[in-house]
């Protein structure tokens, strides 16, 4: 069965009257490490997963939007930014929301994974980012939502992982270090760590979209094929 995979915003011509769309929002950016020595930013949450079977018109061109643009917090006690959303066609048919940002600060809070605002026949949250630990390590990023289960939560500097979402960025510490970028699809960025000089948080991993064409009269099971 024809499959189209997108890692950035593009367009797609419908080849059958129905399509299964699986999409991941971008991970949230990690918080910056700064204002004072030993400050550790929190990790961003993983982007949500959403899946739907959608009617389409063969030969019609549809816009495919893939979440991007989430940045880690700038050097200093600055928050990251929320991950970009992913969707197919018109907004409101299906959408996977981007992950929440990690906070900057002494022990910056991690972003919380959620399906709030996502639309789909099946939805799974991204994993939670972990809080930074002053004097030890920045918070790891949460994993992007899985296709059958929520993404893994980060714990301390250990990134969230374990499903088919993108792993979060691992936390950093003991020296001046920028946060690690989350893995595609939808991994949250880790926080930055300041030993003596401020560092930025890691960017969230970009989203992803997969389209499977469903021929007339066929049956397609839920989940990633």
Buried (B, 14 or more C-beta within 10 A) or exposed (E): EEEBEBEEBEEBEBBBEBBBBBBBBBBBBBBBBBBBBBBBBBBBBBBBBBBBBBEBEEEEEBEBBBBBBBBBBBBBBBBBBBBBBBBBBEEEBBBBBBBBBBBBBBBBBBBBBBBEEBBBEBBBBBBBBBBBBBBBBBBBBBBBBBBBBBBBBBBBBBBBBBBBBBBBBBBBBEEBBBBBBBBBBBBBBBBBBBBEEBBBBBBBBBBBBBBBBBEEEEEBEBEEE
